[in-house]
Amino acid sequence: MTHLPPPAEELRLLDTELRQLDARRALLLARRAWLITALRPPVAPPPPPPPVRGPEATAPRVQNVLLVLGGALLTIAAIAFTLVSWGRMGIAGRALVLGAVTLAALGSPVLLLRHRLRSTAEAVAGLGLALTVLDVYALHEVALPDTNGLGYAAIASAVLAALWTAYGLALGGTRRPTGEAATPARLTLRLPLPTALAAAQLPLILWAAAADAGAPVVTGALLVTAALDTAVALRVPVRSVCLVAAVGAYGLGGWGSFAAGWLSWTATGPSAVARAAALLLFAAAIALAAAWRLPDTNVATWVASAGGLLTVAALGGVPRSSLPGEWTVPGYLVCAVAVSAAVRTRLPEPMRRGLALAAASVQAVAVVWALPPVAVALLGPVARVGRVWTGAPSAAREAVTTDGVPWPPYAATAPLVLVVVATVLAVAVRGTQWRPRATIGASALVWAAALVLPAALDIPYWAGMSAQGLTIVAALAYVARSAEPRPVLFLLALVSSVSLACLSLAAEGTTLGVLAALTVLFAAVSGRSRLAPVAALTYATALACAVGASLGWPSQYIALLVLVVPVVAALLAARLVGSPARVPVEVTGAVAGLLAVGLAVPAPPLLALVLALCAVIAAGTAVREDRRAAGYAATALFVLAAWVRLACWGVGSVEAYTLPVTVPALLVGAFGRRKDPLTSSWTAYGAGLSVTLVPSLLTAWVDPDWPRPLLLGVAALAVTLVGARHRLRAPLVLGGGVLALDALHELAPYLVQMAGALPRWVPPALAGLVLLALGATYEQRIRDARRVREVLGRMR
């Protein structure tokens, strides 16, 4: 009987079969659709539509151009009529023509606005405004020809400004037809009000010029006009009026502020100073009032900073006329500090930022003013390096102003300026992320003040030296006692120490004492900075040179004294394992060693001794595991010492100079191959053998005697045999090459004699035989050459 599964199992099997049939049907339908698509002929894509050139100018732009051009032409025609054709008509005709045209031009915009032709109304209104200017000019020429031109222009500009303002307000808009409720109810003219404001810029300035007033009155007129512009710009909501007012406020306000500042700077009497200060305070009040009301915080900040600067200029100019010249900058600086106190008031944030920016700008200018005396006090002593021990000067200022470098004028108060700015930085910047930077800046300013103070006060030379030394001691003591590293303070102390060391070169005893003290000071703080040991070793080197010069020793004996510094540097570097100061200390010791070598050059015997001692120091350094590379330097120094000693003895044989290099090099190479058998013979022995074989071959090539070539040939033969015995490529190639060249040099005379005795046809015949023999055994020669190459390749 056939086995029938249970109904549930049978249903599952049927569902599986149906899913497989559906999947197969979907695959066949997809294949059928692809075949139908492939059999259809390809259809070409429709061509893209041809490009349509659009209009280059929009209709509103064309309209505006035409209206502006038409109004300009009408204005030019009116001017030409007034200036050229005026004299051909009577008074009545002139008045009638100009009056009619002006009234028509000013009245036409009313009708145009009712018909909603706003752009045309603006153009006609501009023509009418221009005609009013011509009317004023005609009135002056006909009725008031004898009046002052500037005075009449001042009154006329005021009248025109008032008339244009009234006209703009009267035509501020017209009623729309009642049936159009979806569009705006009023149309306004934009041109009359900004034009009236532009005309209002002239009356006060022209009046001051017509009255032949002085510079303070003209400056006041500029500032009053700028104040009116500022008020209009802050009060009137019309954008075009605000733009004209802002231009007038910035332009006339800036011009008036500059003029007031110039008056304050050039004022000599109390009354002139007071007038200039009043003008500057007025300008500052305008700027601060504008900053109070400006909505843009960035613009308000810059306007407030301008007001702060004007306030400082006004207040600082008052004592300037009655105090000596060196108190000018401190006076302005005190005013800037007073302005910075407003930062802690309840003023708006943009104003406080602006006042802080103004105060900081004045303080920065004051610091820049104080930098020239600081530079002279710092760099002036460097000129004494070329005039060592020529005598101590009498005063501190004389010590820094050498070689014709003048002391800056009005520099007596430079330390006070630096201290005031440092105090402001230390007090004002608190509890912010700028506090560390402010502390660094204050420290630098106090250091600069201490540096320049002795020369500014012109105290005695020894007192100035003592003050500068106490400054260095205080700075290094603070660095040593501080829990945190103070790299900036240490650098300032280091720079001061260099200046002090240069100052001490004036007298012998002072030089020795200062260099010894600086060496001890920097050695005492060597654990606080990586540069402290370097500074201590540097000053120790200078002290060694100074002691030797003080004892009257020649330079070669001073070199022996300087070698103490590399010894100390090597011993100190051995204790600074893992310290960042280790490498700088070693570099300083190496530089001191080079200085010792340079000092010993005039005496070759002592130069050999100095080189040998430097080699001993380098060899001692190479004992450490991480400084094995110093062994190469030690070897080179030993070789140089040997060469110098041989030269002193008058030894002329080249082998005496090369063998001291070859023997250690070969020993080092053998030791290296023993540690690493894979080392190539060229690496191990190539350099050592070349140092002796090549110079000896060159010398033997020009030596007419026979002992040197014979000994060189024997040595080259021995090297070749050793290379062949141990299958080493470098000795085999170098020794064989030198042996062949040496033999050729010895046989060359005989070869030349034999060549002269043979007939001339013999060399070509021999060359032909050689070529035939080579051609006949070409394959064998190639096989032999390959075998030789393989033999050499198996060598190491």
TORDOSE-814604 format. One line per 3 residues: for each residue z, y, x of C-alpha. Coordinates in steps of 0.1 Angstrom, whole numbers. Example, Ala and Ser with C-alpha at 12.3 -4.5 7.8 and 13.67 -1.06 7.14 Angstrom:
78/-45/123  71/-11/137
***
This chain:
0/0/0  -8/35/11  23/55/23
27/86/2  51/113/15  77/130/-7
65/159/-29  81/186/-8  66/173/25
32/169/8  33/205/-5  41/217/31
11/198/45  -12/213/18  -1/248/26
-7/243/63  -42/230/56  -50/260/33
-38/285/60  -60/269/86  -90/270/62
-83/307/55  -82/315/92  -114/297/98
-131/315/69  -120/349/82  -134/340/117
-168/330/102  -170/361/81  -164/383/111
-190/365/131  -215/369/101  -209/407/99
-215/410/137  -248/391/135  -260/413/106
-252/444/125  -269/431/156  -301/423/137
-304/458/121  -327/483/140  -308/510/158
-305/543/140  -309/575/160  -280/599/157
-288/631/139  -296/661/162  -268/686/167
-273/718/146  -288/747/166  -262/772/179
-258/802/157  -252/835/175  -223/853/159
-219/891/157  -207/906/190  -186/933/172
-166/931/140  -173/955/111  -139/973/115
-146/979/151  -181/993/145  -167/1015/118
-140/1029/141  -165/1036/169  -188/1054/146
-160/1075/131  -145/1084/165  -179/1093/178
-187/1114/148  -155/1133/150  -159/1139/187
-194/1153/182  -182/1176/154  -154/1188/176
-178/1195/205  -201/1213/181  -172/1235/168
-161/1243/204  -196/1253/213  -199/1274/182
-166/1292/189  -174/1298/226  -212/1305/224
-222/1318/189  -190/1337/182  -202/1370/195
-233/1370/172  -213/1373/140  -190/1400/127
-153/1396/122  -156/1387/85  -183/1361/92
-163/1346/120  -131/1343/99  -151/1330/69
-168/1303/89  -138/1290/108  -115/1293/78
-139/1275/55  -146/1247/80  -109/1243/89
-98/1242/52  -126/1218/44  -117/1195/73
-80/1195/65  -85/1191/27  -111/1163/28
-87/1136/38  -69/1140/4  -101/1129/-15
-109/1103/11  -75/1087/8  -78/1086/-30
-110/1066/-26  -92/1044/0  -114/1055/29
-85/1056/54  -105/1054/87  -128/1082/76
-99/1103/65  -83/1098/100  -115/1110/117
-119/1141/95  -82/1149/99  -86/1147/136
-115/1172/134  -93/1195/113  -65/1194/138
-89/1202/166  -102/1232/145  -67/1246/142
-66/1247/180  -99/1267/179  -85/1290/153
-55/1297/175  -78/1304/204  -100/1327/183
-70/1346/170  -59/1353/206  -93/1364/216
-99/1387/186  -65/1400/176  -41/1395/206
-62/1397/237  -36/1416/257  -7/1392/252
6/1369/279  -14/1338/279  14/1314/287
38/1330/262  11/1329/235  4/1293/243
41/1284/240  44/1301/206  10/1286/195
20/1251/205  53/1254/186  35/1267/155
8/1241/157  35/1214/161  52/1226/130
20/1229/110  8/1195/120  41/1180/112
41/1196/77  5/1185/72  13/1149/82
43/1149/59  24/1164/30  -4/1138/34
20/1110/39  3/1091/11  -16/1094/-22
-11/1076/-55  -33/1046/-61  -51/1040/-94
-28/1024/-119  -50/994/-125  -45/980/-89
-10/968/-87  -17/940/-62  -24/963/-33
-1/988/-16  7/1019/-36  4/1045/-8
-20/1051/21  -7/1073/50  -24/1092/78
-13/1081/113  -28/1108/134  -10/1141/124
26/1132/132  20/1118/168  -3/1147/175
24/1171/164  49/1154/186  25/1156/216
21/1194/209  59/1197/208  61/1187/244
47/1221/255  67/1250/240  98/1250/262
79/1242/294  53/1269/287  80/1294/277
99/1288/310  67/1292/330  58/1324/310
93/1339/316  89/1332/353  122/1314/352
136/1296/382  135/1259/390  168/1252/372
155/1267/339  122/1248/342  142/1216/349
164/1223/319  134/1228/297  120/1194/309
153/1177/302  158/1193/267  123/1182/257
130/1147/270  163/1147/250  143/1156/218
118/1129/226  146/1104/230  161/1114/197
128/1110/179  121/1077/196  155/1063/184
154/1078/149  118/1078/136  106/1044/125
69/1052/127  55/1032/156  28/1057/168
54/1085/168  79/1063/187  52/1055/213
44/1092/219  82/1100/220  89/1072/245
61/1083/268  74/1119/267  110/1108/272
103/1086/302  77/1110/318  95/1143/313
129/1128/317  119/1112/350  103/1144/362
133/1165/352  157/1140/368  138/1141/401
138/1179/400  175/1180/393  182/1156/421
161/1177/445  180/1208/434  213/1190/441
202/1178/475  190/1213/486  218/1233/470
239/1254/494  262/1275/473  288/1265/448
269/1279/418  237/1262/428  256/1229/432
272/1233/398  239/1240/381  223/1210/397
253/1188/388  251/1200/352  214/1192/350
220/1157/364  249/1151/340  227/1162/312
200/1137/323  226/1110/327  239/1117/292
204/1113/278  199/1080/295  233/1066/285
229/1077/249  195/1060/248  209/1028/263
237/1028/237  211/1028/208  182/1007/223
179/973/207  162/956/237  190/945/260
169/944/291  155/979/286  190/991/278
203/977/310  177/994/332  181/1027/313
219/1025/317  215/1019/354  194/1050/356
221/1069/338  247/1056/363  226/1066/393
222/1101/378  260/1103/373  266/1093/409
241/1119/421  257/1146/400  293/1139/410
286/1131/446  265/1163/452  295/1186/444
316/1178/475  286/1174/497  280/1212/501
315/1218/513  322/1188/535  307/1179/569
276/1159/570  292/1126/579  311/1126/546
280/1128/524  275/1090/521  313/1084/515
313/1110/488  285/1093/469  301/1059/475
334/1070/460  315/1083/429  297/1049/427
331/1031/428  343/1053/400  313/1045/379
318/1008/385  352/1011/369  335/1017/336
324/980/338  358/970/325  357/992/295
346/983/259  311/996/263  283/974/251
273/946/275  239/961/284  255/994/294
282/976/315  255/956/333  234/987/339
264/1007/353  274/978/375  238/976/388
238/1013/395  271/1011/414  259/981/433
227/999/443  245/1029/457  269/1006/476
239/987/490  223/1019/502  256/1030/518
258/997/537  222/1001/549  231/1036/561
260/1021/581  240/994/597  224/1014/626
258/1021/643  267/984/638  235/974/655
241/998/684  277/985/688  265/949/687
233/950/708  240/979/731  262/959/755
234/934/761  218/960/784  246/955/808
234/921/817  210/937/842  238/960/856
267/937/864  298/952/879  285/987/883
317/1003/871  336/1006/838  327/1035/815
354/1059/803  349/1056/765  339/1029/741
309/1048/728  296/1052/763  299/1015/768
275/1007/739  250/1035/744  234/1024/776
198/1028/788  192/1059/766  201/1043/733
216/1073/712  245/1070/690  234/1076/653
243/1110/639  269/1112/611  281/1077/620
318/1085/623  325/1074/587  305/1042/589
336/1020/592  351/1036/562  320/1030/541
320/993/552  357/989/543  353/1005/509
324/983/500  343/952/512  373/962/491
351/966/460  336/931/466  370/916/471
385/932/440  356/935/415  342/899/418
369/876/405  369/844/386  331/839/386
307/817/405  299/847/427  334/848/441
327/827/473  296/848/481  316/880/475
343/867/499  317/860/526  301/894/521
335/912/523  344/893/554  312/903/571
316/939/561  352/940/575  340/924/607
312/950/610  337/978/604  360/964/631
331/961/655  319/997/651  353/1013/648
360/1017/686  327/1034/692  329/1055/660
364/1068/671  352/1071/707  385/1056/720
389/1046/757  370/1017/770  399/994/776
413/1001/741  379/993/725  378/960/745
413/951/734  405/959/697  374/937/698
394/909/715  421/911/689  395/909/661
382/877/677  417/862/681  425/870/644
393/855/631  397/823/652  434/820/642
424/822/605  397/796/611  423/773/628
450/777/601  426/775/571  426/742/552
389/746/544  361/751/570  351/788/575
317/786/592  308/822/584  340/836/599
335/815/630  300/827/634  312/863/632
338/856/658  312/840/680  288/870/677
317/893/685  326/872/716  290/875/729
292/913/725  326/914/742  314/892/771
285/916/776  309/946/775  331/930/801
303/929/827  310/965/836  339/955/859
346/924/879  382/918/869  374/924/833
346/899/834  368/872/848  396/878/824
374/880/793  354/849/801  386/829/808
402/841/776  371/832/755  369/798/771
405/791/762  401/805/726  371/785/717
385/754/733  416/758/712  396/757/679
371/730/691  382/707/663  373/732/635
336/737/642  308/718/659  299/750/677
333/757/692  330/732/720  295/745/728
309/780/730  338/769/752  315/751/776
290/780/776  318/805/785  331/781/811
297/780/827  296/818/828  331/818/842
321/795/870  292/817/879  314/848/878
341/832/899  316/821/925  300/856/926
335/871/929  342/850/959  309/860/975
295/825/975  257/819/978  240/806/947
238/770/961  276/768/964  280/783/929
259/754/917  286/729/928  311/749/908
289/749/877  286/711/879  322/709/867
309/719/832  286/689/828  314/666/839
337/680/813  309/678/787  303/641/795
340/633/793  344/653/761  313/637/745
328/602/752  358/612/730  337/627/702
323/594/689  311/600/653  316/637/655
288/661/646  297/682/677  289/653/701
252/660/705  256/698/709  282/692/736
259/669/755  230/693/752  252/721/765
262/700/795  226/692/802  217/729/802
246/736/825  233/709/848  198/724/848
214/758/857  231/742/886  198/727/898
182/761/895  210/778/915  206/752/943
169/755/947  171/780/977  190/754/998
171/720/997  200/700/1013  224/712/986
197/707/960  196/670/969  234/668/966
233/686/932  206/662/920  225/632/931
257/645/914  237/651/882  224/615/885
260/602/888  270/621/857  240/607/838
247/572/850  283/576/838  270/586/804
246/556/804  276/533/806  282/538/769
264/514/746  248/542/725  236/562/755
217/536/775  187/560/775  206/583/799
200/556/826  163/567/828  174/603/835
199/590/861  171/570/878  148/600/878
175/623/892  184/598/920  147/596/929
144/634/930  175/636/951  161/610/975
127/629/977  144/662/984  165/646/1011
135/630/1027  117/663/1026  146/679/1043
145/653/1071  108/660/1075  96/625/1065
59/625/1058  52/589/1049  43/585/1013
59/551/1010  93/566/1018  90/585/985
75/558/964  95/527/974  128/542/961
111/543/927  93/510/929  123/489/939
146/500/909  116/499/886  108/463/895
145/453/892  147/468/858  115/451/848
127/417/860  160/422/841  141/432/810
118/401/812  149/379/816  164/393/784
131/392/765  106/366/779  79/379/756
78/412/775  43/418/790  40/419/828
23/453/825  54/467/807  78/451/832
60/456/866  29/477/860  46/511/865
67/500/894  38/485/914  15/514/906
40/540/919  36/525/954  2/508/955
-19/537/942  -5/565/964  -6/542/994
-42/533/987  -52/570/984  -34/577/1017
-49/548/1035  -84/558/1022  -83/590/1043
-62/575/1072  -83/570/1103  -58/546/1119
-55/509/1112  -17/502/1108  -14/517/1073
-45/499/1058  -33/466/1074  2/468/1060
-12/479/1026  -36/449/1027  -7/425/1035
15/440/1007  -14/438/982  -21/402/993
15/393/988  16/409/953  -16/391/944
-2/357/955  30/363/936  10/371/905
-11/340/909  19/318/916  38/330/885
6/336/864  14/373/858  -15/395/850
-2/429/862  6/418/898  -26/398/900
-49/426/888  -31/455/907  -27/435/939
-62/421/939  -78/455/930  -59/473/958
-67/445/983  -104/446/974  -106/484/977
-86/484/1010  -109/457/1024  -140/477/1013
-125/508/1030  -121/488/1063  -155/472/1062
-173/503/1051  -184/515/1086  -198/480/1094
-216/479/1061  -231/513/1068  -242/502/1103
-257/470/1091  -276/488/1063  -290/512/1089
-302/483/1111  -321/464/1083  -356/473/1072
-359/493/1041  -375/465/1022  -345/442/1026
-321/458/1000  -347/456/972  -356/421/981
-319/411/982  -314/428/948  -343/408/934
-330/375/947  -296/383/932  -311/390/899
-332/358/900  -301/338/909  -281/354/881
-308/348/856  -311/311/866  -274/305/863
-268/329/834  -253/303/810  -231/288/837
-219/323/847  -210/331/811  -190/299/808
-172/306/841  -165/342/829  -150/329/797
-129/304/816  -116/332/839  -109/354/809
-90/325/792  -70/320/824  -61/356/826
-53/356/789  -28/328/793  -10/349/820
18/372/808
***
